[in-house]
Amino acid sequence: MMKSAGKASWINTLSIYTHPRVLGMLSLGFSAGLPLLLILGTLSFWLREAGIDRTTIGHLSWVGLAYSFKWLWSPLVDRMPLPLLSRLLGRRRAWLLLSQCVIMLALVGMALTDPVVNLSHMVFFALAVAFASATQDIALDAYRIEAVALELQGAMAATYQAGYRVAMILASAGVLWIAAAVDSSAASYDYMPWRFAYLVMACCMSVGIVTTLIIREPNVPVNTLLSENEQYAQRIIAGWNLNIRLARMLVWLYGALIAPFRDFIVRHGRQALLILALIALYRISDVVMGVMSNPFYVDMGYTKDEVAAVSKVYGVLMTILGAAVGGLLIARIGIMRTLFIGAVLSAVTNLLFVWLAGRGHDVSGLVFTISADNLSAGIASSAFIAYLSGLTNTAYSATQYALFSSVMLLLPKFVAGFSGQFVDAFGYEAFFITTAFLGVPVLVLVRLAGKARFEPQVKAPPEMPVSRQMNKS
């Protein structure tokens, strides 16, 4: 009797992946993952084949910095309506559609530009893709947070990651395959195959555009959510005896630039520092280890084909599986417990690289290690995305999430910069063991956050109560 009830319960849990908005996130994740490699790794391949020098290619990689500074214009995405589009689609879908259309047009511009003839035009279009893609990320994160209740955030994160990973495969291996298939002069550089491949990628952005037009705007009453902070600003500015137009502009600027930060501090109080510390450290074990993983594969004698096959097949599949498992665990046992499990697995799987280092060139060992590492990363990522989503106030979803995601990578990226020096001084085994121990403070922070009785809370969208969301197929 208990057994059948348990089975039914797990079947109900699995049904979260049939929710329309969860399914829609698969296509939106695809739209988010497509542009990144088209302006970084894949573009570098194209430029080098075209004879562009390595120094210039390295400098062009700075276009990716747009993703690191997206928090600077995230308040505009939160607060500034777009003429006509916001009235027709709503504030989230309007920014999504605009950014997706810009990405598509800029990819067409890249496709129609031969870098040998006009490199400056290629740089301009790549920058346009980067800024539009970062803007899409801002609007998409806000939509994901506001669209469903907390119980479904893990599932939204899982389907988002699945779509994102598939798009990255298409934008890397897929582009190379398409270009190679239509290249009649493989021995020398030919612009036309790259033109065709990038035009295909531009067309693929229609997946996100169609999805944006189909989905419904989250029913979040903006005026109600913002009224408290705006009234606070109005009371302060009223004493300054300014003209009405200037006073209104200052109130708007306060709501866009200051209120999101004040709101976070006021809501969480003393716990704010604990939360920020957890955000800053949660992924440090994975990020620091990841910088040296590819050099490690080379030094162990693995070929490019072996690493590509394992990471593109087993790695991607296990990441998607891990993300799905993470979504289920969140629905079953909650965010904080899943967050703890993800942190444990992320640290422990780093020790598998110590085992692999002792085996030398062992493809089966590589498959096992990468599979386990990516499975744990998928679980941890789903839990962490859901955790960050629960921290945000839906009045400032875009701004606060953009800030959290920036804090998330700041310290890990800085520490990772010293990873090569550490390996040179102490070797790979000591490095991987150290990265595993970097996960210990994370476990402590998760436990402290749990003892503080802090569990992220996200209200269900008014049009669909939580109970209906969990049972809707």
C-alpha positions as MATLAB code, in Angstrom:
seq = 'MMKSAGKASWINTLSIYTHPRVLGMLSLGFSAGLPLLLILGTLSFWLREAGIDRTTIGHLSWVGLAYSFKWLWSPLVDRMPLPLLSRLLGRRRAWLLLSQCVIMLALVGMALTDPVVNLSHMVFFALAVAFASATQDIALDAYRIEAVALELQGAMAATYQAGYRVAMILASAGVLWIAAAVDSSAASYDYMPWRFAYLVMACCMSVGIVTTLIIREPNVPVNTLLSENEQYAQRIIAGWNLNIRLARMLVWLYGALIAPFRDFIVRHGRQALLILALIALYRISDVVMGVMSNPFYVDMGYTKDEVAAVSKVYGVLMTILGAAVGGLLIARIGIMRTLFIGAVLSAVTNLLFVWLAGRGHDVSGLVFTISADNLSAGIASSAFIAYLSGLTNTAYSATQYALFSSVMLLLPKFVAGFSGQFVDAFGYEAFFITTAFLGVPVLVLVRLAGKARFEPQVKAPPEMPVSRQMNKS';
ca = [
       0.000    0.000    0.000;
       2.762    2.391    0.974;
       4.754    1.273   -2.045;
       2.016    2.134   -4.514;
       1.502    5.474   -2.820;
       5.191    6.179   -3.180;
       5.090    5.287   -6.863;
       2.109    7.560   -7.424;
       3.897   10.338   -5.611;
       6.951   10.015   -7.849;
       4.706    9.944  -10.933;
       3.086   13.183   -9.758;
       6.530   14.661   -9.232;
       7.596   13.708  -12.752;
       4.514   15.477  -14.099;
       6.152   18.834  -13.353;
       8.020   18.420  -16.634;
       4.717   18.429  -18.544;
       3.786   21.898  -17.319;
       3.432   24.185  -20.380;
       5.794   26.835  -19.050;
       8.390   24.225  -18.083;
       8.238   22.791  -21.602;
       8.461   26.286  -23.086;
      11.670   26.881  -21.143;
      13.327   24.169  -23.268;
      12.970   26.355  -26.376;
      13.887   29.536  -24.532;
      17.000   27.839  -23.131;
      17.914   26.879  -26.695;
      17.539   30.513  -27.749;
      19.783   31.609  -24.861;
      22.508   29.043  -25.525;
      22.836   29.546  -29.275;
      24.628   32.947  -29.517;
      27.467   32.430  -26.995;
      29.836   30.190  -28.973;
      28.961   31.907  -32.248;
      30.811   35.009  -30.997;
      33.525   33.137  -29.058;
      34.893   29.652  -29.802;
      33.261   29.053  -33.182;
      34.032   32.567  -34.385;
      37.673   32.094  -33.321;
      37.844   28.986  -35.502;
      36.439   30.928  -38.464;
      38.807   33.856  -37.943;
      41.873   31.654  -37.651;
      40.952   29.746  -40.803;
      40.579   33.126  -42.499;
      44.180   33.946  -41.554;
      43.467   36.440  -38.754;
      46.403   36.550  -36.323;
      46.085   35.005  -32.854;
      46.621   38.295  -31.017;
      43.645   39.870  -32.788;
      41.523   36.787  -32.150;
      42.409   36.952  -28.465;
      41.398   40.613  -28.287;
      38.105   39.858  -30.027;
      37.201   37.434  -27.238;
      36.575   40.527  -25.087;
      33.175   40.880  -26.745;
      32.086   38.203  -24.254;
      32.579   40.686  -21.398;
      29.086   41.957  -22.162;
      27.747   38.990  -20.196;
      29.783   39.983  -17.124;
      28.447   43.543  -17.048;
      24.805   42.890  -17.879;
      23.811   44.039  -14.392;
      24.591   47.599  -15.511;
      21.570   47.798  -17.812;
      19.383   45.193  -16.074;
      17.430   47.970  -14.250;
      16.277   49.232  -17.660;
      14.969   45.772  -18.542;
      13.154   45.722  -15.200;
      11.584   49.155  -15.385;
      11.649   50.708  -18.873;
       8.703   49.824  -21.140;
       9.329   49.409  -24.855;
       7.096   51.478  -27.137;
       4.203   49.396  -28.517;
       5.854   46.026  -27.700;
       5.354   46.305  -23.928;
       1.705   47.208  -24.421;
       1.131   44.280  -26.797;
       3.256   41.592  -25.123;
       4.047   42.696  -21.563;
       7.359   43.844  -20.097;
       9.174   40.459  -20.102;
       8.059   39.164  -23.499;
       8.680   42.579  -25.090;
      12.357   42.602  -24.066;
      12.703   38.937  -24.999;
      11.333   39.512  -28.497;
      13.427   42.645  -29.090;
      16.676   40.973  -27.997;
      15.958   37.819  -30.016;
      15.250   39.816  -33.176;
      18.459   41.818  -32.711;
      20.432   38.588  -32.244;
      18.961   37.150  -35.437;
      19.710   40.300  -37.469;
      23.238   40.597  -36.042;
      23.952   36.936  -36.880;
      22.807   37.662  -40.422;
      25.212   40.595  -40.426;
      28.057   38.323  -39.295;
      27.132   35.806  -41.983;
      27.215   38.471  -44.702;
      30.620   39.786  -43.573;
      33.890   38.254  -44.700;
      36.412   38.986  -41.894;
      39.250   39.080  -44.430;
      37.545   41.951  -46.270;
      36.013   43.882  -43.355;
      37.006   42.755  -39.877;
      35.659   45.915  -38.208;
      32.143   45.127  -39.432;
      32.486   41.607  -38.028;
      33.461   43.059  -34.639;
      30.455   45.397  -34.697;
      27.989   42.587  -35.414;
      29.617   40.295  -32.817;
      29.241   43.051  -30.199;
      25.599   43.465  -31.175;
      25.041   39.723  -30.694;
      26.798   39.825  -27.303;
      24.809   42.744  -25.895;
      21.494   41.462  -27.277;
      22.221   37.971  -25.945;
      23.073   39.333  -22.483;
      19.833   41.354  -22.574;
      17.918   38.211  -23.527;
      19.461   36.470  -20.499;
      18.290   39.298  -18.213;
      14.712   39.173  -19.492;
      14.646   35.369  -19.598;
      15.852   34.983  -16.011;
      13.182   37.433  -14.887;
      10.484   35.587  -16.861;
      11.565   32.212  -15.423;
      11.386   33.533  -11.864;
       7.984   35.164  -12.293;
       6.301   32.537  -14.482;
       5.908   29.715  -11.941;
       5.938   29.014   -8.214;
       9.021   27.928   -6.278;
       8.159   24.223   -6.537;
       8.619   24.389  -10.299;
      11.811   26.463  -10.352;
      14.012   23.348  -10.340;
      12.157   21.930  -13.337;
      12.414   25.273  -15.144;
      16.167   25.301  -14.484;
      16.511   21.719  -15.732;
      14.704   22.271  -19.032;
      16.540   25.570  -19.495;
      19.894   23.796  -19.125;
      18.832   21.022  -21.496;
      17.882   23.498  -24.228;
      21.011   25.556  -23.560;
      23.328   22.552  -23.910;
      21.710   21.366  -27.128;
      22.101   24.854  -28.596;
      25.779   24.978  -27.637;
      26.396   21.702  -29.454;
      24.672   23.087  -32.537;
      26.612   26.369  -32.297;
      29.954   24.562  -32.076;
      30.106   21.105  -33.637;
      26.965   21.777  -35.685;
      28.372   24.895  -37.352;
      31.646   23.149  -38.167;
      29.770   20.202  -39.631;
      27.501   22.434  -41.758;
      30.436   24.494  -43.029;
      32.438   21.363  -43.826;
      29.487   19.750  -45.629;
      29.173   22.616  -48.150;
      32.895   23.431  -48.430;
      34.189   22.422  -51.855;
      37.713   23.703  -51.208;
      38.747   22.279  -47.854;
      42.429   22.884  -48.578;
      42.044   26.679  -48.558;
      39.869   29.295  -46.891;
      36.450   29.824  -48.433;
      34.055   32.418  -47.014;
      30.841   30.952  -48.496;
      30.545   27.838  -46.233;
      30.807   30.038  -43.124;
      28.237   32.400  -44.573;
      25.804   29.532  -45.093;
      26.422   28.061  -41.614;
      25.853   31.377  -39.814;
      22.699   32.069  -41.835;
      21.388   28.694  -40.645;
      22.190   29.728  -37.052;
      20.317   33.006  -37.564;
      17.281   31.049  -38.731;
      17.534   28.854  -35.626;
      16.822   31.920  -33.472;
      13.260   31.691  -34.764;
      12.757   28.894  -32.200;
      12.994   31.449  -29.405;
      11.020   34.103  -31.270;
       8.067   31.785  -31.937;
       8.126   30.569  -28.327;
       8.103   34.153  -27.018;
       5.059   34.928  -29.147;
       3.241   31.810  -27.889;
       3.926   31.935  -24.140;
       1.883   34.049  -21.768;
       3.277   37.008  -19.878;
       3.593   36.328  -16.112;
       0.705   37.962  -14.304;
       2.717   40.000  -11.797;
       1.046   43.260  -10.640;
       4.020   45.597  -11.001;
       2.451   48.658   -9.421;
       1.521   46.769   -6.255;
       4.969   45.263   -5.890;
       6.796   48.554   -6.414;
       4.481   50.854   -4.477;
       6.172   50.545   -1.068;
       9.660   51.468   -2.276;
       8.388   54.212   -4.567;
       6.335   55.738   -1.751;
       9.487   55.697    0.376;
      11.361   57.601   -2.355;
       8.494   60.018   -2.885;
       8.428   60.928    0.817;
      12.152   61.755    0.740;
      12.138   63.668   -2.554;
       8.967   65.615   -1.655;
      10.984   67.615    0.872;
      13.418   68.821   -1.767;
      10.897   71.201   -3.428;
      11.696   70.067   -6.969;
       9.479   70.500  -10.016;
       7.142   67.604  -10.748;
       8.999   66.282  -13.822;
      12.385   66.149  -12.078;
      10.860   64.600   -8.956;
       9.213   61.863  -11.020;
      12.500   61.155  -12.802;
      14.347   60.834   -9.479;
      11.677   58.497   -8.121;
      12.026   56.360  -11.241;
      15.827   56.293  -10.937;
      15.542   55.330   -7.274;
      13.205   52.480   -8.149;
      15.478   51.271  -10.946;
      18.944   51.676   -9.416;
      18.692   51.762   -5.601;
      15.470   49.996   -4.604;
      16.570   46.508   -5.801;
      19.605   46.596   -3.481;
      17.734   48.164   -0.573;
      14.959   45.605   -0.980;
      17.408   42.694   -0.704;
      19.058   44.093    2.447;
      15.736   44.992    4.117;
      14.150   41.602    3.390;
      17.093   39.493    4.559;
      18.649   41.700    7.232;
      21.629   40.064    8.932;
      21.234   36.997    6.736;
      22.142   39.053    3.646;
      25.885   38.612    4.208;
      25.472   34.857    4.749;
      23.450   34.586    1.541;
      25.979   36.604   -0.473;
      28.827   34.464    0.892;
      26.983   31.313   -0.162;
      26.341   32.734   -3.637;
      29.993   33.760   -4.026;
      31.364   30.355   -2.999;
      28.828   27.746   -4.113;
      30.388   27.004   -7.516;
      34.022   27.645   -6.570;
      34.995   23.950   -6.515;
      33.691   23.327  -10.050;
      34.884   26.588  -11.611;
      38.439   26.411  -10.282;
      38.810   22.751  -11.273;
      37.289   23.334  -14.713;
      40.041   25.711  -15.842;
      42.674   22.970  -15.612;
      40.539   20.072  -16.876;
      41.425   20.474  -20.571;
      45.172   20.940  -19.951;
      44.950   17.832  -17.750;
      43.404   15.816  -20.602;
      46.190   16.926  -22.941;
      48.910   16.073  -20.436;
      47.367   12.649  -19.870;
      47.639   11.905  -23.582;
      43.964   12.077  -24.575;
      43.363   13.136  -28.175;
      41.032   15.942  -29.244;
      38.646   13.394  -30.771;
      38.502   11.388  -27.539;
      37.834   14.399  -25.345;
      35.308   15.891  -27.787;
      33.413   12.615  -28.134;
      33.239   11.994  -24.401;
      32.383   15.557  -23.403;
      29.916   16.146  -26.237;
      28.086   12.811  -25.823;
      28.407   11.479  -22.283;
      29.101   14.864  -20.737;
      26.091   16.627  -22.240;
      23.721   13.713  -21.616;
      24.771   13.440  -17.990;
      24.454   17.197  -17.464;
      20.899   17.101  -18.802;
      20.124   14.036  -16.673;
      21.630   15.692  -13.601;
      19.575   18.835  -14.181;
      16.405   16.747  -14.464;
      17.257   14.837  -11.269;
      17.927   18.147   -9.527;
      14.501   19.424  -10.545;
      12.842   16.307   -9.146;
      14.795   16.481   -5.888;
      13.774   20.108   -5.383;
      10.129   19.173   -5.836;
      10.518   16.233   -3.396;
      12.835   17.441   -0.629;
      13.164   21.212   -1.125;
      15.855   23.585   -2.319;
      18.190   23.669    0.685;
      18.592   19.892    0.936;
      19.141   19.604   -2.803;
      21.610   22.469   -2.610;
      23.554   20.544    0.047;
      23.525   17.330   -2.001;
      24.749   19.221   -5.067;
      27.596   20.795   -3.086;
      28.687   17.412   -1.706;
      28.645   15.771   -5.134;
      30.501   18.654   -6.786;
      33.329   18.400   -4.264;
      33.513   14.587   -4.135;
      33.559   14.115   -7.923;
      36.681   16.297   -8.115;
      38.459   13.460   -6.335;
      37.696   11.226   -9.325;
      40.237   13.268  -11.277;
      42.858   12.243   -8.718;
      41.946    8.606   -9.469;
      42.044    9.296  -13.220;
      45.482   10.941  -12.947;
      46.829    7.712  -11.475;
      45.487    5.636  -14.382;
      47.125    7.599  -17.183;
      45.515    7.295  -20.615;
      42.288    5.391  -19.884;
      39.288    6.264  -22.077;
      36.825    4.220  -20.005;
      38.067    6.032  -16.897;
      37.613    9.339  -18.715;
      34.016    8.425  -19.607;
      33.234    7.534  -15.994;
      34.894   10.643  -14.548;
      33.331   13.132  -16.964;
      29.921   11.464  -16.636;
      29.983   11.613  -12.826;
      31.328   15.160  -12.802;
      28.693   16.435  -15.229;
      25.886   14.589  -13.445;
      26.794   16.296  -10.176;
      27.185   19.642  -11.947;
      23.690   19.309  -13.409;
      22.159   18.611   -9.982;
      24.077   21.468   -8.363;
      23.195   23.907  -11.155;
      19.465   23.171  -10.967;
      19.482   23.632   -7.207;
      21.529   26.812   -7.371;
      19.441   28.422  -10.114;
      16.282   27.631   -8.156;
      17.911   29.029   -4.997;
      18.859   32.301   -6.699;
      15.379   32.521   -8.209;
      13.835   32.192   -4.756;
      15.978   35.023   -3.411;
      14.649   37.602   -5.841;
      11.725   39.891   -5.352;
       9.505   39.684   -8.435;
       9.408   43.493   -8.493;
      13.130   43.466   -9.343;
      13.641   40.021  -10.849;
      15.901   41.114  -13.698;
      18.158   43.408  -11.655;
      18.570   41.182   -8.610;
      19.165   37.969  -10.552;
      21.714   39.692  -12.811;
      23.580   40.814   -9.693;
      23.444   37.360   -8.103;
      24.774   35.694  -11.248;
      27.641   38.207  -11.374;
      28.555   37.605   -7.706;
      28.360   33.859   -8.362;
      31.361   33.873  -10.732;
      33.439   36.801   -9.484;
      35.495   35.072   -6.751;
      35.673   31.625   -8.440;
      36.972   33.177  -11.689;
      39.558   35.208   -9.784;
      40.823   32.194   -7.826;
      40.810   30.060  -10.989;
      43.337   32.444  -12.508;
      45.996   30.979  -10.197;
      45.172   27.342  -10.969;
      47.963   26.917  -13.522;
      50.577   28.174  -11.079;
      49.294   25.763   -8.431;
      49.521   22.790  -10.804;
      53.045   23.777  -11.847;
      54.114   23.946   -8.211;
      52.309   20.941   -6.700;
      50.964   18.755   -9.525;
      47.517   17.691  -10.681;
      46.724   15.316   -7.791;
      47.281   18.000   -5.150;
      45.297   20.482   -7.251;
      42.223   18.261   -7.572;
      42.313   17.373   -3.867;
      42.513   21.079   -3.012;
      39.545   21.929   -5.237;
      37.546   19.223   -3.459;
      38.365   20.811   -0.086;
      37.277   24.187   -1.448;
      33.767   22.732   -1.281;
      33.898   22.286    2.518;
      33.143   25.963    3.371;
      30.183   25.734    0.992;
      28.709   22.846    3.000;
      29.081   24.905    6.173;
      27.351   27.900    4.582;
      24.464   25.772    3.309;
      24.010   24.282    6.790;
      24.090   27.732    8.385;
      21.520   29.011    5.906;
      19.345   25.979    6.729;
      19.679   26.511   10.497;
      18.728   30.139   10.005;
      15.444   28.743    8.729;
      15.899   30.568    5.456;
      14.074   28.833    2.628;
      13.562   30.921   -0.520;
       9.946   31.850   -1.052;
       8.334   32.676   -4.372;
       4.638   33.343   -4.571;
       2.628   31.458   -7.142;
       1.504   33.542  -10.126;
      -1.968   34.889   -9.388;
      -3.530   33.166  -12.385;
      -2.472   29.670  -11.286;
      -2.300   28.527   -7.621;
       0.494   26.206   -6.533;
      -1.741   23.152   -6.263;
      -2.903   23.545   -9.866;
       0.644   24.097  -11.058;
       1.863   20.895   -9.474;
      -0.960   18.805  -10.909;
      -1.348   20.367  -14.352;
      -0.219   18.140  -17.191;
];
